[in-house]
Amino acid sequence: MTDRKTVRTWAEVDLDALAHNYRLLRGLDPKAKFLGLVKADAYGHGAAPIAKKLQELGADMLAVACLDEAIVLRESGIALPILCLGQTPPELADELLAYDITQAVGDLESGKALSAAAVAAGKTLKIHVKVDTGMGRLGFVYYEDDDEAALERAGKEIEALCALPGLEAEGVFTHFANADGSETYTKNQYIRIQDVIGELWDRGLCQFKIYHCAASAAVLNYTWTGCNMNMIRPGIALYGYVPDPSVRDPGLKPVMTVKSRIAAVRELPAGAKISYGCTATLEQDSQIAVLPMGYGDGLPRALSNKLEVRIGDKLCPVLGRICMDMCMVDVTDAPGVKTGDVATVYGPGLTDKAAQLAGTIAYELVCRISTRVTRVYLENGAKIF
Ligand SMILES: *Cc1c(COP(=O)(O)O)cnc(C)c1O
């Protein structure tokens, strides 16, 4: 019998491709520390095995979106520093401390609550100070170029944060909003974070060990001096994709390949309607393969009548609406296709195209692959589990 994990629809996660991307990105700025993003279950690739591999490869730090994701990593034995980028409610500060998680803090109020919790626990919580230089999400606000008053306000608040007991401010960072769109806007954000850091130094706050701003787009797009500060923070590039088609691809390898095993191949006559809503009509007698993958597996329904999957060396179109658990593929032009053959849905050359057809980005497609899709891990070219 075929491997139990690959009877229906599965995602192969190639840890060699991850290692390749890691080395390639590190090579772009060998002096910078490396933080690997493993939020959202490592962009759908499986947080624990990806984190373990990054730890093995020599990453300096990992980042997640929330406390629960950090705990999953600790419970799977990850010892690397973990930065929690999202807000953690102060009543859960005990868990940040117990699991030794570093917390991003972007406002004084959150800082005060975390400080109180750390003091009550008799412990010290590591934090990275988040500055909002133009993203409009989280962070101490400094948007205005050359505005001394605004700079002073941000400086004072961060100084007050760093003076709180029970907190150890280890890092300062910001996040670029448009590093794959506008170099001017990105440079302005970079100037603002430098201004804030200068203001903090003027206030005698020089204890920070780590300064960071560059996610994948900035790491790949920009080489201006200092752009990466002393740590880079890539996510999607680690998984083998550029953030936007406009971004230069230095030779990244997609880590995930999603495959589905053809459940049936059926001969249907010209005029036959395919799937819900009868949105597709066969123009000729056709061979239709049923793939056991649908939106319940994370395949966007918006790809109905648009997606092409690869079977052998042929690209075959999905016909009709994508259902929850299945979709239909026209294999008339791929003679010999039979039940049990494997169709590749996402992978090198496929994911970015599918993302464009769905009006989204590769990030969303890989994150959306649901838990029903088994993950199969490959290392040194062989299946490891
Ligand atoms: C997700 C995220 C990243 C990684 O972004 P990519 O575009 O995937 O490289 C970096 N920093 C922060 C704050 C993020 O939220």
Ligand as a Chemical Component Dictionary entry (heavy atoms), coordinates in Angstrom:
data_LIG
# 
_chem_comp.id                   LIG 
_chem_comp.type                 NON-POLYMER 
_chem_comp.pdbx_formal_charge   0 
_chem_comp.three_letter_code    LIG 
# 
loop_
_chem_comp_atom.comp_id 
_chem_comp_atom.atom_id 
_chem_comp_atom.alt_atom_id 
_chem_comp_atom.type_symbol 
_chem_comp_atom.charge 
_chem_comp_atom.model_Cartn_x 
_chem_comp_atom.model_Cartn_y 
_chem_comp_atom.model_Cartn_z 
_chem_comp_atom.pdbx_ordinal 
LIG C1 C1 C 0 5.624 38.595 9.165  1  
LIG C2 C2 C 0 6.619 39.552 9.589  2  
LIG C3 C3 C 0 7.922 39.516 9.056  3  
LIG C4 C4 C 0 8.304 38.618 7.907  4  
LIG O1 O1 O 0 7.782 39.136 6.721  5  
LIG P1 P1 P 0 8.104 38.458 5.324  6  
LIG O2 O2 O 0 7.525 39.406 4.338  7  
LIG O3 O3 O 0 7.398 37.150 5.326  8  
LIG O4 O4 O 0 9.569 38.313 5.228  9  
LIG C5 C5 C 0 8.868 40.335 9.620  10 
LIG N1 N1 N 0 8.563 41.183 10.615 11 
LIG C6 C6 C 0 7.322 41.289 11.116 12 
LIG C7 C7 C 0 7.040 42.257 12.202 13 
LIG C8 C8 C 0 6.305 40.487 10.617 14 
LIG O5 O5 O 0 5.071 40.585 11.117 15 
# 
loop_
_chem_comp_bond.comp_id 
_chem_comp_bond.atom_id_1 
_chem_comp_bond.atom_id_2 
_chem_comp_bond.value_order 
_chem_comp_bond.pdbx_ordinal 
LIG C1 C2 SING 1  
LIG C2 C3 SING 2  
LIG C2 C8 DOUB 3  
LIG C3 C4 SING 4  
LIG C3 C5 DOUB 5  
LIG C4 O1 SING 6  
LIG O1 P1 SING 7  
LIG P1 O2 DOUB 8  
LIG P1 O3 SING 9  
LIG P1 O4 SING 10 
LIG C5 N1 SING 11 
LIG N1 C6 DOUB 12 
LIG C6 C7 SING 13 
LIG C6 C8 SING 14 
LIG C8 O5 SING 15 
# 
